[in-house]
Amino acid sequence: MINTYNESHLHYALKQKFAPPYAQIEAQIGPYIVDVVYGDRIVEIQTQNLRSQQKKLLYLLERYWVKIVHPIITTKWLCLIDHQDTVISQRKSPKKGSCFDLFHEIIFFPNTFLNHARFSMEIAMVQVEEIRRDDGKGSRQRKGISILDRKCLKIEQTVPLYDNEDVFRLIAPYLPHRFTTQDICLQMGISASLSQKIAWWLRTNDWTRCIGKKGRFHLYQREDHYEKPFNGNRK
């Protein structure tokens, strides 16, 4: 087994969730280490920066069916400890994640992968406890507090995605025939920056087109006739 000393508890928990009893964990496949392999199937846990895996995926998809598991944190508990690992404080973060957060990553991920016959993705909606230490080594945003680990408390649900149509299905119920990014914000309860990413993804994938402006916002019109049922088991 490959050394997993620096592996987070979240990463470990997801490997255990998606690995059958007979799977190999942290296996060498050519020049790469993969999280889970069984038969002709590979599962990779990728918490962020999906585009960094492009070269690896090109190699693996020539030989295997590949599933990327992408966790999205719906609820986070913050646990601050001192240098003796004594808990100083615990609180619930006000930030809440949703499946829409996938668009932070997927706008940088080439469609050649998502529409590849051997590729699939699965969103894992999780609750975590983030272990922190005030050691002055963390980021300025956290005022020097370091993140030591993210412990998986619960996997709430998983959402399989097999192609761009499945990604579109995540947001289609919230999109009227004509809309602006402001409408996306209100319908989905998300930030302006995320709504802009979603609008960009929709337009570049030909699900919508810009037909003008409504006030200071671009006005988009849906170009789909989306009625395709989802059977959840296409690959």
C-alpha positions, -999 to +999 in steps of 0.1 A: +000+000+000+012+035-008+019+058+021-012+077+031+002+095+062-010+129+050-045+118+039-075+136+053-102+117+071-127+130+045-106+115+017-103+082+036-140+080+044-150+085+007-126+058-004-142+034+020-176+044+007-169+039-029-145+009-027-159-026-030-145-052-005-123-067-032-108-034-045-072-023-043-067+010-024-039+035-034-028+013-063-001+020-089-014+022-124+014+030-148+030+063-137+000+072-115-014+064-081-052+059-080-074+059-050-095+028-058-092+002-086-113-030-091-113-049-124-116-023-152-129+004-129-111+033-111-125+057-085-106+089-078-116+112-049-110+148-059-119+175-035-109+205-057-089+216-087-105+191-112-085+205-141-052+194-125-062+158-132-065+162-170-032+144-180-038+116-155-074+111-168-063+110-204-040+081-195-065+062-174-095+066-197-075+048-224-075+017-202-103+020-175-137+032-167-131+062-144-154+078-118-144+111-101-160+116-067-163+153-058-173+161-022-193+192-015-196+202+022-231+210+031-225+216+068-192+223+086-184+223+123-152+243+133-132+228+161-102+248+174-075+230+194-043+241+211-008+226+209-018+199+234-048+190+212-072+203+238-104+217+223-106+255+228-139+261+210-164+245+187-190+262+165-211+256+134-200+275+103-227+298+088-216+287+053-237+260+037-229+242+005-251+228-022-248+208-054-246+242-072-211+246-058-200+220-085-199+249-109-169+265-091-150+235-105-167+223-136-164+255-156-126+247-158-132+210-166-132+201-204-163+186-218-142+160-235-141+142-202-176+147-190-190+134-223-164+106-226-181+071-227-159+058-199-161+088-176-185+096-149-187+119-118-205+116-085-211+145-061-210+134-025-229+158-002-211+156+032-211+170+067-176+176+082-158+187+113-128+209+104-100+206+130-080+238+133-050+250+153-040+286+161-003+282+153+004+312+131+010+291+101-023+294+084-036+318+058-041+355+064-078+350+057-080+327+088-056+350+108-029+324+109-051+295+119-041+262+102-065+235+091-052+201+104-079+178+091-115+175+078-134+146+095-163+132+076-193+131+100-219+120+075-224+114+038-259+128+032-264+117-004-246+111-037-256+124-071-243+106-102-234+126-133-227+109-166-227+138-191-235+174-196-272+167-196-270+154-161-251+186-150-278+207-166-305+187-148-291+200-115-301+236-124-329+232-150-358+233-125-346+267-113-344+283-148-373+301-163-375+304-201-358+338-199-336+349-170-307+370-158-279+361-134-299+380-107-328+356-113-304+327-108-292+342-075-328+345-062-340+311-075-310+291-062-300+312-032-264+315-044-239+343-047-236+366-077-202+352-086-215+317-087-245+327-107-222+342-133-202+310-135-234+290-141-246+315-167-212+312-185-214+274-184-249+273-198-240+297-226-207+279-236-225+245-236-253+259-258-281+254-232-288+292-234-281+322-256-279+359-247-308+378-263-301+413-249-302+431-216-327+436-188-316+467-169-279+462-163-280+424-165-276+402-196-309+385-205-306+348-214-330+325-231-331+287-227-324+268-259-332+233-246-363+212-248-352+192-218-375+164-209-351+134-208-357+112-178-328+101-157-323+064-149-292+069-128-275+039-142-262+046-178-226+035-173 
